[in-house]
Amino acid sequence: MRVRVVCTGMLLLCAFTQHPAMANPGNGGKFTADLNRARKLVARMTLREKIEEVHGEGTSSHPRHIVGIPRLGIPELRLANGCVGVGPADDQPQKRATALPCEISLAATWDPALATLYGQIIGREARDLNYGMVEGPDINIARVPQNGRTFEGYGEDPYLTSRMAVAVIRGIQSRHVMAEAKHFVANNQETDRGGIDEIIHLRTLHEIYFRAFKAAVKQAHVAAVMGAYNRVNGTFCCQNKYLLTDTLRDRWHFNGFVTSDFGATHSTVASALHGLDVEMPSGKYFNKGLEAAVTSGRVPMAVLNNMLVHRFATMMRFHLFSRPPHPRPIPARRDSKLALHLAEQGMVLLKNNGNLLPLNAATIQSIAVIGPYATRAMTGGGGSSHVIPMFTVKPVQGIKSRVGGGARVFFNNGKDIAQAVRLAKSARIAVVMVGDYETEGHDHPLTLSKGQNRLVEAVAAANPHTIVVLKTGSAMILPWIKQVPAILEAWYPGEEDGNATAAVLFGDVNPSGKLPITFPANAGQLPAHTVREYPGVPAAGHRNLVVHYSEGVFVGYRYYNEHHFKPAFPFGYGLSYTTFRFSNLNIERPRLNAAGQGYLRVTFTVANTGRRAGTEVAQLYLGYPSSNRVPEPPQQLRAFARVALRVGQSKQVTLSVPADTMRYWSRSRRSWRTLPGAYRVMVGDSSANLPLQSTIRLDGKTNDSRIK
């Protein structure tokens, strides 16, 4: 497979060899052969050897290592975090790798092809650095934008998250490196994550929080799943039978292995019996305690054997027994160019009054670059996903390089607001770079620091040509929206921050990113807006919190639309340096059979009506029949497509909606059902702008409880 990528004026051709065995690593006779081989291997192991292989062990402060057994030819398994690039592992000091833009930036591209490329970079670099598995991607839904790990995920919509996650996993695993989908399930806040009990209705679990994991298992054939820290409906995830056995194994037929998050195991017998295969990072419960439980019969030997077979067969599937990784240099220059392109494509133009952007270096004469996030590249958030980059490009450096001698560039870090104001007054254009630093282990406020907000307000008052560049990992409440003419959300752009930001500001790249998360106008608009809903209330009898998911399936934009709230910037929103028009909606009669199989096909036209070539993201939403018994959001994303258009060009776009996405989870029947009635079909450029609309009707004959 050849991937063609355009990066700041040059054409970059990157050849990626698609390994045939990895195209569908969960299927066919090879899997059966690996399973049989793994069973024979386990039969040769002593009990002590078996116990050594079901927990992590290492020498660093945060070990990611499972020992090998040379006499049996069992290789060691070395892991690294892999959400936004190859991160922490056993190695001290941590190895350098390409710092990619954060995952929420990737989600903002709405481009599964770029997601595949993203995964290929991570997978290849992990293998080059001698790791056989990466702990990623993080595919938890952004239920609350305050979550400290929002930057690691793909936003608030389960369909978009599923599409992007499947592509990333396929990319990683195409390099003969195992991916691990995490954190199963509903690790949606960092506050009290180690003991919090989340009360979630089964319908909400299946329709919102399970969807991306189900896609990872059934479509991407992900090698591993990581159990989360939290409890769901009273039981810790890593010993939760409904999650790990009833759903993951029995309903989805997952054939990989399950590890715990680091320190998320809370029992020996219950965890082993209910679906946990590997305890990480050490053997607090799965060492002497498990050995004793097997010896006494509380954990049958067959259960322990299956725990091992799950992992060994999966490693064999990825050739980690026959061709383990070995160290070699990372292609840093090539991967940095790919990282640059990814960062450019993820940026979202939120506001551009008077077409202030793009800037023209030949005419602006002078530009003042101001703010704390102009001083260094924002390579990512904190915690276990942190990547040590190969190099970085600072924002000021990138802008100076772009303008050359065409304009004078001045800089102020914004600490002294009075000095920043004087500099802004003296320049033709002021670019203020502000942001946040999100990290694992802590949730964060939804506003920038007071000093940064005051800085923006003061500079905007001093210079009417003020552009704000946001470096955030989540949605933010922006009190100065009306005071500035232009806003660009750059997220955490990675090691190429300066070059990517400059390319978009000066129009070398026409922004095409769309928000994967709603930006609220105020905190009262949030779906989880009471203490009971977030961050939770103390549980009776113990110190941990209980959180009630009272909003149910009304997560993110679903809640805003249901309550007719107008956010600052809606889900799916993003401007361009050109304009587009939608027309000619046509809906074929749904092709759905009595088994609930088939699809809905929708065709429409997108035209570029502006003065620049650009790319639009066409989005299709469905409005389901809603009732008191089965309340449904006004619209739910069900398909999308990126459409690249020259000036004056138009294209016909066809989107297909699979029948299995047109169903709801019935709590009473514990199965997927199709509601009869009228379905609204809506097409446009965001969840709040859907100019093409029509209605179709479905009868009850497509109801089916056998499809899972």
N, C-alpha and C positions, 0 to 999 in steps of 0.2 A: 504494500500500500504506500502511495506517495502522498505527502501532505504539502500543499502549496500555501505558504504564508507570506503575506505582504507586511514588511516592517519598515516604517519611516522612509519610504522612497526607494527601497531596494527589494528585489525579489529573492526570497530565501527558499530554496528547495531542500526539504529534509526528508530523507528516505528512512522509513521505518518498516522493518520486516515484520509482517504479521506471522507469528508462529502458528502453523496449522493446528497444533494440538491445543493451543490456547483459545482458538476461536470459539469453542464451546466446551470448556474444560470440565463440565459436569455431566457429559453425555456419553453414551455409546459403550462399546465393548471394552475400551481402554479403562473406563472407570471400574467395570466389573473385575477386570484383571488386576487392577491396583488394589481393589477391595480384598480379593482373594490372597494376594501377595501380603497385604498388611495383616490379615488374620493368621497366616502361617508364621509371620515374623513374631507376632504377639505370643503365639503358642510356644515359642522357644525362650521366652523371657522368664526370669525368676520374678517372684513377687516384689523383691526389693528393687529390681530394675524397672518394673512397671511403675512403682511409686515414684522413682526418680524422674520419670517422663511425664508426669501429670502436674508438674508445678515448675515455676521459673526459678532460676538461680543465677546469681551474678555477683560481681565484685564492686560495682559502682554503687553510688547512692540511690540510683533509680535503675535497677538491673532489668534488662530485656533479653533474656537468654534462657534457653532450655538445653541442658547438657546432652551430648551424644553418648552412644555406647559403641565404642570401636569394635568389640568382639562380635557384635551383631550387624555391623555396618550401618548403624543408625547415626545419621549426622546430627551435629548440634543445630539448633534453630536460633538464629540471631535476628532480633526484631529491632525496628526503628519506628518512631512516630512518623507519620507520612501524610498529614492533612494538607499542608501548604508547601511541601517540599520535604526532603529527608531531614528529620529532626533528631531529638535526643535518642541515644541508644546506650549500650554498655560502654562504649568507648569514652575514655577520659584523656584529653579534652574531647569535646564533641567535634565530629568531623564537619567540615564545610560542605555546603551544597548550594544549589541554585534556590534563592529565596523567591518563590513565585508569588504573585498577588494572592490575597486571601481568598478563601472559597466563596465568600459572599460576592466578591468581585467577579469570580468565574460565573456564579449564578446570574449575575447581571448581564452577562453576554447573551443569555438565552440560546446558547449554541452548543449542542451536544458534540459536534465535531471538535470544537475547541476543548471541551471537557475530556474527550478521548486523548487529545494531544497533552493536556495537563497531566493526565494519569500516566501516559507513556514516559514523560519526563521524570516523574517521581519513581516509577517502576525501574526505569533504566538506571537512574542514579543510585537507587537503593541497591541494585545488584552490583553496580560498579564499586559501591562502598562495602560490599560483602554482607548484605542483609538478604534474607530469604522471605521476609514478610514485613509489611508496613501496617501500622495501626491507623487505618484510615480507609475511606473517608468518614468524616463525621456527618451523619445524615439526619440528625435530630431536627425537628421542626422548630422554628423560631416562634414559640408560643408567646413569650414576653421579650420585647426587644432589649430589656435590661440584662438579659442573660450574658454573663461574661464571655461565653464562647460563641456568641452569634456570628462572629467573624469567621469561625471555622466551618459554618454550615451553609446551606443553600437557600435560606429564607423561610417564609411562612407558608408556602404552598406545597402540599404533598405531591402534586403532579409534576411541577417544575423540579422539585427536589429529586423525584424518582428518575426523571429523564437525565438529569445531570449526573446523579450518582451512578447510574448504570454505565454511563459513558466513561466516567473516571475509573470505575472498577475494571471495566474491560481494558482500558488503557494500561493500568498498572499490571494487570495479569497477563497482558500480551508480552510482557518482558520476563516471563517465568518467575515472577515475584507474587506472593500471595497478598491479597488485599483483605482488610478486616473492616467490615461495616460496624460503626459504633454510634452511639452507646444504646444498646437494646434494653429498655426502651424508655422514652419520655424523660431523658436527662435534659430537662428544659430550663433549669436554673442552677446556678452554682451555690446559692444560699442554702446551707444545710443539705447539700447534695448527698452527703454520706449516710443520712438517716431519714430523710424526708419521706413521708408517705403521700403518694399522689392518688387521689380518688378520681378515677376516670371510668366513665361508662364504656361498656364493650363496643357500642357503636362508634364512639369517638376514637377509641383505640384503633379499630379496624379501618375506619375511613380517613383518619388524619395521621396518627402516629405510627401505625404499622405499614402504611403504603410503600414508603421508600425502602424499608427493610424487605418487604415482600418482593419488590422489584429487584433488589440486589440479589436475592436468593434465586428467584425463578427466571429472571432475564439475564442477569450478569453472572450467575453461578459463582457468587463470591465465596472465597475459600474459608473465611472465618467470620464470626460475629462476636463482638465484645459485649458482655453483660454490663449493665449500668450500675452505678452506686445506689441509686434510690430504690425505694419500695414502690410497687404499684398495687393498689387495692389491698394493702396490708402486708405484702410479702416482698422481701428483697428480690431484686431482679435476678440475681445469680443463683437463686434457689426457687424460682417461681415456676411451678409446673405449667401453668397456663401459658406463660410466655415461651419457655424453652422446650417443653415437650409437646403440649397440645397444639401450639401454633407453629413454632419453628420446625419441629420435626414431623409431626403428624399431619398438619394441615398444609404446610408448604413443602414438605419432603426435602428439607435441608440435609445435604450429605457432607457438609464441611464440619468444622469443629468450633466449639464455643470456649472462649477464654473469659476470665473475669477482668474487669477494670482493676487497676492497681489498688489492692486492699478492699475490693468490693465483695469478697467472699466472707460469709458470716456463719458457715456451718460446714460440717464434713458430710454427714449422711444425707441430709436434705439436698445439698448442692449436687452430690454425686448421683442420687436417685432421680433428680428432677432435670438434669440436662447439662450441667457444667462439665466440661472436659479438661480444662487446664486452669489452675489457680495461678494468678500473677500478683505480685512479682516473685513471691517465694512460696514456701509450703507450710504456712501456718496451720491450715486445715487439711491439705492434701499431702501430708508427709506421714509422720508417725501415727497421727490420728486416723488417717484413711487406711493405713496398713492394719491397724488394730480392728477397724470396722470391717475390713474384708476378712480378716482371720476369724472374727466372731460371727460372720455371716450377716451382719446388719447391712452391709453392702455386698451383694453377690459378686463373685469373681467375673461373671458375664458382663456386669455393668462396667467394672474396671477395664475389662478387655475392650468393650465398645468405645470407651473414652479414648483409648490408645488407637484403635482402628480408625476412628474418625480423623485423627490428625495424621497418622502415618499414610493412609490412603490419599489424603489430600496433598501431602508433600510429594508423594510419588507422582500424582497427577501433574504436578508442576515441575517434575524432573529434579527435585531437590535432593533425592537420594543418588541419582545417577550423575547429575551435573550441578553440584552445589555452586553457589556464587564464589567468585574470587576477586580480590581487589584489583582495580585498574583506574586510571585517571578519568575524572569526569570531563566530558566535552564542554567546558565552562563557557567558551565563547559562543558556541552554537546554541546552548540552552539559554544563555542570557538574551539572545535575540528573540527566542521564542517567548521568554518571560516578558519581554518588552511588548510584544504583540498582544499577549494575553492581557496585560495591564491596560493597554490602550483600548481594547475592545470592551473592557468591563466598566469603563468610566461612564457616568450618567450625567447628562446635562439637565439640570433641574430648572434653571431659569436663564433667560437670555433676552431681556427687554431691550428693544432698540437694536437688536443684532450686534450687541457689543462684541460678542465673540463670533468668529475667530479673530484674533489679533493679527495685525499686519505689521511686521517688524520694520518695514520700510517707512511707515508713516507715523507710528506712535511716538517716536523720538525718545521718550523716556518711560521707564517702568519701575515702580517701587514694589519690591517683593518683601512682604512683611509677615511676621508671625512665627511662632515656635515650630510649626511643622514645615517651614521652609529651610530649616537649618540642617536637617538630616533626612535620609531616605526612610520612609515608614515601611519597614520590611515585614511587619507582622505584629501580632499580639503576643502576650506572654503565656507562659505555661509550657505544657509538654509538646506543643506544636512549634515552638520557637526554632527557627532555622538560622544557623550562622552562615551568612551569605558569602559567596566567593568574592564579591566586591559590591560597592553601592555607588549610585549616582544621586547626589543631593539635588533637591529641587532648584535652588539658585544656580547651581552648576549647569543643570539641564537647560534652564532658560537662557543663561548667558551663552551657552554653546549654540542654541537655536538662533538667537538674534544676531550673533556675530558682531559686526560693526554697525548693524542697522539701527540700533537703539542703545541708549545708556541704561544699564541695569543697576539699581541701588538696592541695598538690603538693610533691614532692621528686624531684629528678632521679636519685637513687640513687647518686651518686658517693661520698657518705659513708654507708656502710651503717648505722652506729650511729644517725645522724639519721633515716634511713628507717625503721628499726625502731621508734624512738620514735613517729614519726608513725603508723605502722601500728597500734601498740598503742592509740593514742588514738582511732582511727576504728572505725566499725561494719564497714565494708567496705574492703578493700585491693585495688586494681587495679594490678598490676605489668605494665608494658609493656616487653618486651625483644625483641631481634631481631638481624638481621644486615644487612650491606650487600654484596650480590653485585655483581660487575662483570665486564664483558668483559675478557679478557686474563689473568685469574687464576682459578684454582679456589679453593675455600674449605673450611674445616674443617666437619665435621658437628656440631659443638657450638658453643653460644654461648660468648662470652668467659667466662673464669673469674670475672671480676667480676660478670657478669650472673647466672650460675648461683648464686654465693654470695648475691647480692641476693635472688633468688627464695627460696632456702632460708631465709634469715634472716627475711624478711617472713612467709613461711608459718608459721614457728615462732612468730612474734609475734602473728599474727592468723589464727584458724581459718577466717575468711571471706575467703580470698585467691583472687582471680581472676587468672590469667595471660593476657595478650593477646600473642600472638606476631606479630611483624612480620618474617616471613622470606620468602625467595624460593624455598625448597626445603624438603625434609624435614630434620628436626633430631633428634639424639639428646638426649633430655631426662632428665637424671638425677634430677630432682625430681618426676617424674610422680605418685608415690604421696603426696607431701606436700601437694599442692594439690587442692582440691575441684573447681575449674573451670578449663578451658583453652579459649581461643578463638583459632583460627588466622585472622588477618586479612590475611596476605600483605603485599604493598605496595599499600595501598588507593588510592593516587593523591591528587589534590589535595583530595578531600573526606574524607580520613582521619578527622578528628575527628567529623564528623557521622555517617558510616557506622558507625564503631565504637560510638558512643553509641546509635544506633538499634538495634543488635543487642543490646548489653548491657542496655538497658532494655525490650526486648521490643516496640518499635515494628515491628520486623521479626523474624519467626520464622526462625531460620537454617535453610537448606536445602542449603548447600554440601556437597559430597562430595570426599574427597581424590582428586586425580588422580595421586598419588604415594604410595608406601608410606613410613611413618615407622618406621625400624628400631629395635629395642630396643637393639642394640649393633652395632658396626662389623663384627663377625664374621658377621652375617647377610647382608651385602651380596653380591649376585651376583658383582660384580667385587671380590674381597677379597684377591687376591694382587698383588704388584708387577707381575707379568707381565700381569695383566689391567687394572690401573690403578695408577699412571699410565703404566706401560710400562717397558721395559728398553732400554738403549742398543743400537743396531743395530751389527752388525759393520761396521767400516770407516768409519762416520760418526757424528756426534754426536747425531743425532735418535733419538727413541724409537720402539720398536715395541710396539704393544699387541695382544694376542691376545684376541679376543672368544670366549673359551672357553665362556662360558655359553650361546652359541648363541641359540636362540629363548626361552630361559628368562630373560627380562628382567623386572625388577620383581617384581610379585606372583606371576608364574609360578614364579619361583625359590623364593620363600618357601613357596608351597604344595607344590611338588615335594619340598622338604626338610623339610616339616612344622615350619617356623620360625613362632613366634608373634611378629609385630612389635608395636611399641608401638601403632600405629594402622594398619590395613590399607588397601590401595587400595579406593576406593569408599566409605569409612567417613565418617559424619558424623551427629551427633545433631540433634534438634529439640526445641523446647519442648512438643511433643506426641508421641504414639506412634502407630505404624502396625502393621497386621497383614496378612500375605499369605495367600491361600487360593485354592482352586478352580483348580488348575493343569489346563489342558487343551491337548493338543498335537495339531494336525491331522496327518494323514498327509502327510509331506513331498511337495511338488509339484516333483519334480526330473526333468528329462528326460535323454535319452541325451547331449545336448550340454552337460550340466552347468548348465543354466539352470533357474530356478525359485526356490523359497523354502521355508523352514520357518516355519510360523505357530504362535505360542504365545499362549494367552489365560489370564489369571488375574485375581484380584480384590485390590485394595488398599483397606483401610479405615482411617479415622482413629479410633483408640480412645482418644484423649486428650481434653484439655479446651481445646485451642486449634485454630484453623484452621492448616493447615500444608501443606507440599509435600514429598512423598517422591520420591526418584529410584529407580524400579524398574530393576533391572539383570539382564540375562540373560547367562549364561555357558554356553559349550559345553565339554564334555570330549571330546576326540577319541580314537579308538582309538590306542593307543600301543604301540610295539615298539622293539626295539633298532635296527632299521633306520631307523625314523622315530619318534624319541622326541617325545612331545607333552606339553605342560604339563597339569596336572590340570584347569585351566579357563582359558578365554580369553573376554574380554568380546566380545559379538557384537551386543548391542542394549541400548537403555535408553530410558526415558521419564520425564519429570517429571509427577507427578500431584498436582494441587492439590485439597485436600479440606477441607470444613467439618467441624466437630465432629460425629462420628457418621456421617459420609457414607462411602460406599464406591463404588468405580468399577471397572468391568471394563476391563482394559487388554489390548490386543492388540499384540504385537511380531512383526515379520517379519524373518527372517534370510535374506538373499540367498544363493543357492547358491554364489556366487563367494567368500564368506567361509568356506565349509565345506571348503576345499581346502588342500593344502600344496604347497610348491614342491619339485618333484623335481629334485635335482641331476643325476641320471643322464639324465633326459629333457629337462631344462631347460624345464619346462612345469608348469602347475598340474594337480594330480591330486586326485581324491577317494578317500580311503581307505575301503574297505568295512569294516563292523563296527558295533559299538555306540557310540552317541554319547549322552553324558549331557547333559540339559538342566537347568539350575539357575537359579532365580530368587530374588532377595532384595534386600537393601539395601546389600550390600558384597561384596567378594570373599571375605570370611570368614564371612558370614552369609547362607546360601542355603537357606531352609527348604523351598522347593518344588523337588522333584527328580523326574525321570523319565528313561527311556531310550528311544531310538529306534534302529532299525537301518537302515543303508544298504547296498545291494549295490554291486558294482563297476561297474555299468552307467553310472554318471554320470561315470566317468573321461573326461577330454577334454583334449587338448593344444592345441586350437585357441583356447580362450578365454584371453585375456590380461588 
